[in-house]
Amino acid sequence: MLSFKKIVCLSAILAATLIAGPVRADWCLQLNGEISSALGFFRFTGARPTQAGKIVPLTGRVAGLGPAYGTATVQKDGSTVELGVTFWADAEEGQFDVWLRGPRFNKGDGYAGYGQYGTTGDVTAKVVACKDEP
């Protein structure tokens, strides 16, 4: 039979687990090139899209606080994932369109633009550990 102390301890653990909610699997992307450093660091919520033929909405943030929204499209043959994202950082709008390739979709390239002066150019993209967020 469980003692009162054990019941209280187990109840506290159960309550803490329920309050914490489910674990969320974020994934992060670092752009380098025209957009790089903190401005090129994106954190997206949920699992990274990898299932062939799927179109998945993306929600996340850029440079720590700015919102980022877009779509990931995994090609029907599963060869690439295209990410199209619009973001806002420092009250300026930007966009990027990159293609991640390979069996794990960890690296790729594409184009990005940011700010009122129309800064656009080539970028490389790499999926990185979220703990490295600037």
N, C-alpha and C positions, 0 to 999 in steps of 0.2 A: 504494500500500500504506500502511496506517495505521502510524504510529510507535507505540512503546510508550507515550509520553506521551499521545497521543490516545486510545489504548485505555483507559488508566487513567482519563482525564478522562471519557470516554463511559460507562465502567462506573460511576463515581461518580454521574454525573447519573441514570443508569438506576436505581441503588440508591436514591437520594434520592426519585425519583418513586414507586417501589414502596413505600417505607416510608411516605411521606406519605399514600398511599391516595387514594381518589376524592374529588373536591371535593363538599362537601355544600352544598345550597342551602337555607339557613334563611330563614325569613320572620318578621317581627315585627308585633305588634299592640299599639296603645296604646289603653287604655280611659280615658275621662274622665267624671267625674260622681261617683257614689257611691264608685267605686274609681278612683283616678287616680295620677299621679306614678309612682314606682318600683313601687308595688304594682299599678299598672295596666299595666305593661310586660311583655309575654309574647313569648318567643322559641320558635318551633316548628321542629322539624327536618323536612327534606324540602321538597318543592315545595308551594306553596300550592294547595289543591284548587280546580279550576275546571271540570272536565269534567262536563257535565250528567248527572244521574242517578246520580252516584257517592257512596258513603258511605266516608269515609276516616278511619282512626284518627289522632288527634293526640297527639304526645308533645312535651313542651317543658319550659320552666321560667318561673317568675315571679319578679320582683324579684331577678334575678340567680341565685339558688340554689335556690329552692323548686320542687318538681316540679309539673307541670301535665299532665293527661291528659284526653282527651275525644274527641269525634267531630265531623267536618265532614260535613254533608249538602248536596250540591248538588242543587237542585230539578231535576226532569225537564225543565222548560222552560228551565233555565239562567239563570233570573232572579235567584236569590238563593242564597247559601251560609249555612246556619245552623251556628254553632259552639256546641257545648255542652261546657263545660270545668269540671273540678273541679281545684282547686289548693290547695297548702299553703304558707303564708308565716308565719314567726314562730310556728310550732307551732299555727296557726289554719287551719281549713279554709274555703274559699270556692268559689263557683261563679259562672259567668256563662253567659248564653245570648244571643248576638247574631246579627243577620242582616246580612250584607254584601250590598250591592246595586250595581247598575250593571254596565256592560260589563266592568269589570276587578275588580269586587268589592273596591274600595279603602276604602269608607266604609259605615258602617251604625250601627245602634243596637240596644239590648236592655236586659236587666236583669242585675244582679249582686248577690251577697250575700257577706259576709265576716265571720267571727268569731263568737264565742260570744254576742254581744249581738244577733245577727240583723240586722246592718246590711244593708239591701237597698234598691235603688233603680235608677233609670234611668241608663244609661250611653250614651255615644256611642263608636264604635269606628272606628279608622283604621289601615290598614296603613301602617307606617312603615319607614324604613331601619334595619336592625339596628345599624348603626354608632352610632346615637343612643341606645343602651342606657344608662340611668342607672347 
